[in-house]
Amino acid sequence: MSSLQKCAADILYRERVNAMKNTNVKELNEQYRDCPTNEQEYEIDGRKYIVVSHYVEKKDLDEVVFNDAYYQAMNELLHA
């Protein structure tokens, strides 16, 4: 997994945690069941993880691209 993918996963995780504080899983599944999805399989330290992304069209593309670039640059600077 690249550093950009890790940063993006971190952002998505934080957004999901914030959303789940106000909603339970059943409500989220019902709300987004008709949205297109993408399934990716990752292996980290010998463990298999399957990530299902739901495209709900609620992202600000400028913000997402900025955050990805920012986290990638910071990661490269701190771990160079």
Secondary structure as UniProt FT lines:
FT   HELIX           3..22
FT   HELIX           25..32
FT   TURN            33..34
FT   STRAND          37..44
FT   TURN            45..46
FT   STRAND          47..54
FT   HELIX           61..78
//
